[in-house]
Amino acid sequence: MSESDEFERLLGQRPAARAFAPGRVNLIGEHVDYHDGVVLPVPLDQGTWVAVAPEPGRTLRCESPVFGPAGPYPLEPFSRVDDYAVYPLALIAALRERGVDVPGCVIGVRGTLPIGGGVSSSASYLVATARAIDAWLGLGLDAATHAALAYRAEREFVGVACGTMDQTVAALGRPGHALRFDCRTGATTSIPLPRDRIAVVVVDSGTRRDLRDGRFNARVQESTAAARELAALRPGIRALRDVTPADLEAAAGRIDPVRLRRARHVVDELARVDAFVDALRAGDDARCGSLLDASHASLRDLYEVSTEPLDALVAECRAIPGVLGARLTGAGFGGSIVVWCRREATHALERDALPKAHVSNGVQPRVLAVV
Ligand code: GLA
């Protein structure tokens, strides 16, 4: 059955428009996007389909084969409802800020990404919603605007203090390419992956987190406070992007040690992103792998967003011959890891590493995607 027919069944009518947007795996550059940094995400084949059909009245309703019906809710004023309708309501609120009045409608959602799996199901859902509403109303918005709307919706209305990485790669990423995205300037470059020899394997640990649960926002606050304290020591620092290793040395003993650790992760991680891009362009696969390893150690020890199941999974995967590097990907606190390995190692990874990596909640890890 085609995507259209599935939606017709789900909505009880033919959709006026439908659209897809992918999830992503971030290769390197973790927890740096909200510090004006540079990131290197890759879009996945998996993602979210959204369909829309008009309905009388000024309300929004949602249908999903997984979550069931939600709403109807008034389109305005925006209200942070406690189910998956909050995302389209937020996107519609972001459109309203730009003077677009979205009529009453029903939204159908079908996705292939795990929720809370560290592969950006929410950004994929929001960008797909922006594309579907754009197509329905004939707004003619470009991809960067879809990303900006999705970001505004998630940050201001859903209330997650996220950066701009996930929405940008969902809207602008090219399959089989890493998107080098400079979150300060907005510049993007697609860099091809060496898919003839290297596989980027995304392994879902099966452990979950919700960015709305507050731990993610707490890290954003701590590290933003670090940026403020460092800026008080040296003028010219607008964000952690501007901090140098010398600034960190000068700050030792003068700013809170936990905040200093958070800042150190960001400064080191940004150097790793540059090194990774150079290694990728030079075809130095081993160097790319060791940079992922170093990123994981930093996320575990300095940013403290790893968990025992994620560490165990990374270690088991790393022990497979042909695996050149591995690390948690996305926000952390559960979710997925990304493995950089020789193509021929993919099978052994799945067969030998995953069964050993028993996660604490008893859920078996699984390969989610191979790029
Ligand atoms: C989440 C956020 C992103 C980014 C990552 C961590 O996915 O939505 O903006 O901050 O965490 O790199």
Residues whose N, C-alpha, C, O or C-beta is under 5 A from the ligand:
A	BS01	GLA	G29 E30 H31 V32 D33 C162 G163 T164 M165 D166 G330 A331
